Amino acid sequence: MTSLTGKVAVITGGGRGQGRSHAVALARQGASVAVCDIDGQYPTIPYDMTRDRDLAETAELVKEAGGECLTFTADVRDPRQVDDFVAATVERFGRVDILSANAGVWAFSTVAETSDELWRDTLDTNLSGVFHAMRAVAPHMIAQQSGRIVATSSMCGRRGTPNIGAYTASKWGVIGLVKAASVELGQYGVTVNAICPSYVDTPMINFDGYHRMFRPDLDEPTHETSEQVVRTQHTLPVGSFPARYVTDALLYLVSDGAAMISGTALDVTAGMSAQWSA
């Protein structure tokens, strides 16, 4: 694995889950890390969202891994807050080499029943939030003539997925944005890619409503009963898997070994992608 000593990584949605996993792993490879996340709850989202205490825990884990960590409370729906986060990172560390545009939300709803509020919250976070972060770091990477941008898409950005239409639309949009940005930024030595995970074991899928989505036939569905369904969708013999497997993909995409990879979407799906991609 390429050493990231002297590099600076910016992560949105770094309070827990995949973002936290990325932050700790990047620190272990020598990078200084800046993480942001929200401190609050959208009324449209059915699971508990991130709080400042989560950011504080991420910072402690990054320090334990040997890295410096800047934490910043920011709502990625607001471009000014994202700009302020990146500016604080540059002020603290002097540069930005890596962006993990990772912040995301989801909620269960058919297209016909999706409220304007849920649509806006999902698209503004999952797609506009990625755009805000890319736009904020791009001038710094252009000036440096180098950089690595990795955006979090999803298996839902690869296929039509029922009952989460807003989320699916946002994740397809991320891949399109990645491809456009990779064309624009390639001349400056900046690579831009997406990661498309399937079922990752994080707080976003560990709540009662998620289990009921998979097993509406049960009065009291559990994590195990939803995992029974997930395992049928993976070709490898696993259910939801730890975030570290997504992090491994990110570490590859920001490494020297991936210097010639840009404009692509890398599936991390325990084989599920065999069902839709050539």
C-alpha positions as CSV (number, residue, x, y, z in Angstrom):
1,M,0.0,0.0,0.0
2,T,1.2,3.5,-0.9
3,S,2.3,5.6,2.0
4,L,0.2,8.7,2.4
5,T,2.6,10.5,4.7
6,G,2.4,14.2,4.1
7,K,-1.0,13.9,2.4
8,V,-4.2,15.6,3.6
9,A,-7.6,13.9,3.3
10,V,-11.0,15.6,3.5
11,I,-14.0,13.4,4.4
12,T,-17.6,14.4,4.4
13,G,-19.9,12.2,6.5
14,G,-17.0,11.2,8.7
15,G,-18.8,10.9,12.0
16,R,-19.4,7.2,11.8
17,G,-19.9,4.3,9.4
18,Q,-17.9,4.3,6.1
19,G,-16.6,7.8,6.6
20,R,-15.1,6.9,10.0
21,S,-13.6,3.7,8.6
22,H,-12.0,5.8,5.8
23,A,-10.7,8.4,8.2
24,V,-9.0,5.8,10.5
25,A,-7.5,3.9,7.6
26,L,-6.1,7.0,5.9
27,A,-4.5,8.0,9.2
28,R,-2.9,4.6,9.5
29,Q,-1.3,5.2,6.1
30,G,0.1,8.5,7.3
31,A,-2.4,11.1,6.1
32,S,-3.6,14.0,8.1
33,V,-7.4,13.9,8.2
34,A,-10.2,16.5,8.2
35,V,-13.7,15.1,8.8
36,C,-17.1,16.9,8.8
37,D,-20.6,15.7,9.6
38,I,-24.0,17.1,10.6
39,D,-25.1,17.6,14.2
40,G,-28.8,17.1,13.9
41,Q,-31.7,15.2,12.5
42,Y,-33.7,15.6,9.3
43,P,-37.4,15.0,10.0
44,T,-37.6,12.9,6.8
45,I,-34.9,10.4,7.9
46,P,-36.1,7.3,9.9
47,Y,-32.8,6.5,11.7
48,D,-30.7,8.5,14.2
49,M,-28.4,10.8,12.3
50,T,-24.9,11.9,13.4
51,R,-24.1,14.1,16.3
52,D,-21.0,16.0,17.4
53,R,-20.2,13.2,19.9
54,D,-19.8,10.9,16.9
55,L,-17.3,13.3,15.3
56,A,-15.4,13.4,18.6
57,E,-15.2,9.6,18.6
58,T,-13.9,9.6,15.1
59,A,-11.2,12.1,16.0
60,E,-10.1,10.0,18.9
61,L,-9.8,6.9,16.7
62,V,-7.8,8.8,14.1
63,K,-5.4,10.0,16.8
64,E,-5.1,6.4,18.1
65,A,-4.2,5.4,14.5
66,G,-1.3,8.0,14.6
67,G,-2.9,10.8,12.6
68,E,-3.8,14.4,13.1
69,C,-7.5,15.1,12.9
70,L,-9.6,18.3,12.3
71,T,-13.3,17.9,13.0
72,F,-15.9,20.4,11.6
73,T,-19.7,20.4,12.0
74,A,-21.2,21.0,8.6
75,D,-24.3,20.3,6.7
76,V,-23.2,19.3,3.2
77,R,-26.6,20.7,1.8
78,D,-25.2,24.1,2.4
79,P,-22.3,25.1,0.1
80,R,-21.1,27.8,2.4
81,Q,-20.6,25.3,5.2
82,V,-18.7,23.0,2.9
83,D,-16.5,25.8,1.7
84,D,-15.8,26.8,5.3
85,F,-14.8,23.2,6.1
86,V,-12.4,23.0,3.2
87,A,-11.0,26.5,4.0
88,A,-10.4,25.4,7.7
89,T,-8.6,22.3,6.4
90,V,-6.3,24.3,4.2
91,E,-5.6,26.7,7.0
92,R,-4.8,23.9,9.4
93,F,-2.8,21.5,7.1
94,G,-1.8,23.7,4.1
95,R,-3.3,21.6,1.3
96,V,-5.9,19.0,0.2
97,D,-4.8,15.9,-1.6
98,I,-7.7,13.5,-1.1
99,L,-11.5,14.0,-1.0
100,S,-13.9,11.3,0.2
101,A,-17.3,12.7,-0.7
102,N,-19.2,10.3,1.5
103,A,-22.1,12.0,3.3
104,G,-25.4,10.4,2.5
105,V,-28.9,9.7,3.8
106,W,-31.9,7.5,2.7
107,A,-35.5,6.7,3.6
108,F,-38.1,4.2,2.5
109,S,-40.8,5.5,0.1
110,T,-42.3,4.7,-3.2
111,V,-41.9,7.3,-5.9
112,A,-45.7,8.0,-5.8
113,E,-45.5,8.7,-2.0
114,T,-42.2,10.5,-1.8
115,S,-42.7,14.0,-0.3
116,D,-41.0,17.1,-1.6
117,E,-39.1,17.3,1.7
118,L,-37.7,13.8,1.4
119,W,-36.8,14.3,-2.2
120,R,-34.9,17.6,-1.4
121,D,-33.2,16.2,1.6
122,T,-31.9,13.1,-0.2
123,L,-30.8,14.8,-3.4
124,D,-29.4,17.9,-1.6
125,T,-27.3,15.6,0.6
126,N,-26.3,12.7,-1.6
127,L,-25.8,14.5,-4.9
128,S,-25.5,18.3,-4.2
129,G,-23.4,17.5,-1.2
130,V,-20.9,15.6,-3.4
131,F,-20.9,18.5,-5.8
132,H,-20.3,21.1,-3.1
133,A,-17.3,19.1,-1.8
134,M,-15.8,18.5,-5.3
135,R,-16.2,22.2,-6.1
136,A,-14.6,23.3,-2.9
137,V,-11.5,21.1,-3.2
138,A,-11.0,21.5,-7.0
139,P,-9.2,24.8,-7.0
140,H,-6.6,23.5,-4.5
141,M,-6.0,20.3,-6.5
142,I,-5.8,22.3,-9.7
143,A,-3.2,24.6,-8.2
144,Q,-1.2,21.5,-6.9
145,Q,-1.6,19.7,-10.2
146,S,-2.6,16.6,-8.3
147,G,-5.4,15.1,-6.3
148,R,-7.6,12.1,-5.7
149,I,-11.4,12.4,-5.4
150,V,-13.6,9.4,-4.5
151,A,-17.3,9.8,-4.2
152,T,-19.6,7.3,-2.5
153,S,-22.3,6.1,-4.9
154,S,-24.1,2.8,-4.3
155,M,-25.3,-0.4,-5.9
156,C,-28.5,1.6,-6.2
157,G,-26.6,3.8,-8.7
158,R,-26.2,0.8,-10.9
159,R,-29.8,-0.5,-11.1
160,G,-33.4,0.4,-10.6
161,T,-34.2,-0.1,-6.9
162,P,-37.8,0.0,-5.7
163,N,-39.1,1.9,-2.7
164,I,-36.0,4.2,-2.4
165,G,-36.4,6.2,-5.6
166,A,-34.9,9.4,-4.3
167,Y,-31.8,7.6,-3.0
168,T,-31.5,5.7,-6.3
169,A,-31.7,8.8,-8.4
170,S,-29.1,10.6,-6.2
171,K,-26.6,7.7,-6.5
172,W,-27.0,7.5,-10.3
173,G,-26.4,11.2,-10.3
174,V,-23.1,10.8,-8.4
175,I,-21.7,8.5,-11.1
176,G,-22.6,11.0,-13.8
177,L,-21.0,13.8,-11.8
178,V,-17.9,11.7,-11.3
179,K,-17.5,11.1,-15.0
180,A,-18.0,14.8,-15.9
181,A,-15.5,15.9,-13.3
182,S,-12.9,13.3,-14.3
183,V,-12.9,14.7,-17.8
184,E,-12.5,18.3,-16.6
185,L,-9.9,17.6,-13.9
186,G,-7.8,15.0,-15.6
187,Q,-5.6,17.6,-17.3
188,Y,-4.5,18.7,-13.9
189,G,-3.4,15.3,-12.7
190,V,-6.6,14.8,-10.6
191,T,-8.4,11.5,-10.7
192,V,-12.1,11.3,-9.9
193,N,-13.8,8.0,-9.2
194,A,-16.9,6.5,-7.4
195,I,-17.3,3.5,-5.1
196,C,-20.6,1.6,-5.3
197,P,-21.1,-0.5,-2.2
198,S,-24.0,-2.9,-1.6
199,Y,-25.1,-3.7,2.0
200,V,-22.6,-2.3,4.5
201,D,-23.1,-2.9,8.2
202,T,-23.4,0.7,9.5
203,P,-26.0,2.6,11.6
204,M,-27.8,3.5,8.4
205,I,-29.2,-0.1,8.1
206,N,-29.4,-1.1,11.7
207,F,-32.8,0.1,12.7
208,D,-36.3,-1.3,12.8
209,G,-37.6,0.3,9.7
210,Y,-34.9,-1.2,7.6
211,H,-35.7,-4.7,8.9
212,R,-39.4,-4.2,8.1
213,M,-38.6,-3.2,4.6
214,F,-37.0,-6.6,4.0
215,R,-39.5,-8.6,6.0
216,P,-42.9,-6.9,6.0
217,D,-44.5,-10.3,6.5
218,L,-43.1,-10.5,10.1
219,D,-44.5,-8.8,13.1
220,E,-41.1,-8.4,14.7
221,P,-38.4,-8.5,12.0
222,T,-34.8,-8.5,13.3
223,H,-31.3,-7.9,11.9
224,E,-31.0,-11.6,11.3
225,T,-34.2,-11.9,9.4
226,S,-33.2,-9.0,7.1
227,E,-29.8,-10.6,6.7
228,Q,-31.4,-13.7,5.3
229,V,-32.7,-11.6,2.4
230,V,-29.5,-9.8,1.9
231,R,-27.5,-13.0,1.6
232,T,-29.7,-14.1,-1.3
233,Q,-28.7,-11.0,-3.2
234,H,-25.0,-11.5,-2.8
235,T,-23.2,-14.2,-4.8
236,L,-20.6,-14.5,-2.1
237,P,-21.8,-16.3,1.0
238,V,-22.2,-13.2,3.2
239,G,-24.8,-10.7,4.3
240,S,-24.0,-7.1,5.1
241,F,-20.3,-6.6,5.5
242,P,-18.0,-4.3,7.5
243,A,-17.2,-0.9,6.2
244,R,-13.5,-1.8,6.0
245,Y,-14.0,-3.6,2.7
246,V,-15.3,-0.4,1.2
247,T,-12.3,1.4,2.7
248,D,-9.9,-1.0,1.1
249,A,-11.4,0.1,-2.3
250,L,-10.9,3.7,-1.4
251,L,-7.3,3.2,-0.3
252,Y,-6.6,1.6,-3.7
253,L,-8.2,4.5,-5.6
254,V,-6.1,7.1,-3.7
255,S,-2.9,5.1,-4.1
256,D,-0.1,5.4,-6.7
257,G,-1.3,2.1,-8.1
258,A,-4.5,3.7,-9.3
259,A,-2.8,6.6,-10.9
260,M,-4.3,5.6,-14.3
261,I,-7.8,5.0,-13.1
262,S,-10.3,7.9,-13.4
263,G,-13.9,8.3,-14.4
264,T,-14.9,4.8,-13.2
265,A,-17.2,3.4,-10.6
266,L,-15.8,0.5,-8.6
267,D,-18.4,-2.0,-7.3
268,V,-17.9,-3.4,-3.8
269,T,-21.0,-5.7,-3.7
270,A,-20.0,-9.2,-2.6
271,G,-20.7,-10.3,-6.1
272,M,-24.1,-8.7,-6.5
273,S,-22.8,-6.7,-9.5
274,A,-22.5,-9.9,-11.5
275,Q,-26.3,-9.5,-12.0
276,W,-26.1,-6.2,-13.9
277,S,-22.6,-5.2,-15.1
278,A,-20.5,-6.6,-17.9
